Amino acid sequence: MVTKPILQALVLADHVYEDGRTGKMVIAGTFGKLWATQFPAKLGRTTQAYICLTEVQGSLHLSLRYRDLKTNELLLKSPDIKVQCENPLATVQIVAEVPPFPMPHEGFYAFDLHAGDDLLGSLRIEVGKREVKSDGQPRG
């Protein structure tokens, strides 16, 4: 019987890196809300996802999926992320680059992690509208 991996963390951030001296992962600029001044829109940059799993046995294919919770439409799907671990007690840490998020409208979206067809976990992303000042600059 194969055990389903356990998701310990799924975090979106501006940047994730490994500290060269300590070997610790540094997660900088975490977020769960995006802003746009008009819709449809697209986030103007890539971001990174920090993923932490246990109970990984052998080879595993992961994918990140971003979907609109209003329509359930799949808006992004990452290429497969191949993970290999022979010790199910070990912690597996992954950093994946995420392309710019499409934002068709204000509302809520899901950022899901799948192992094959199995949903391991999900992060909610809220998209809000930022008002524009008279000089054309976003408020706040």
Secondary structure, 3 states (H helix, E strand, C coil): CCCCCEEEEEEEEEEEEECCCCCCEEEEEECCEEEECCCCEECCCCEEEEEEEECCCEEEEEEEEEEECCCCCEEEECCCEEEEECCCCCCEEEEEEECCCEECCCEEEEEEEEECCEEEEEEEEEEEECCECCCCCECC
